[in-house]
Amino acid sequence: MNVVAMALGFAIATLTRLGEKRVTAITVEVGIQNGTLAIAIASTPTLLNSPTMAIPGAIYGLLMFVTGAGFAWWSSRHQGLLKA
């Protein structure tokens, strides 16, 4: 779901011709928008009242940061290659 949201953010930002830096910023923001919230809820079992229910939120929250960082790394390499 996270990768699909990032792809939609990238596609819409690219179609509106916002420029590479803005496209990257929007895509990363869409990718990690609720990562901190998911980790906070997952790390506070009293909110869910079930540590088992917290596991998917924690995993999803961490994966959001991994995919967002991966895209940011790819984008920075892509922009560097265009300038060279």
Secondary structure as UniProt FT lines:
FT   HELIX           2..15
FT   TURN            16..17
FT   HELIX           20..32
FT   TURN            33..34
FT   HELIX           35..43
FT   HELIX           45..48
FT   HELIX           51..83
//
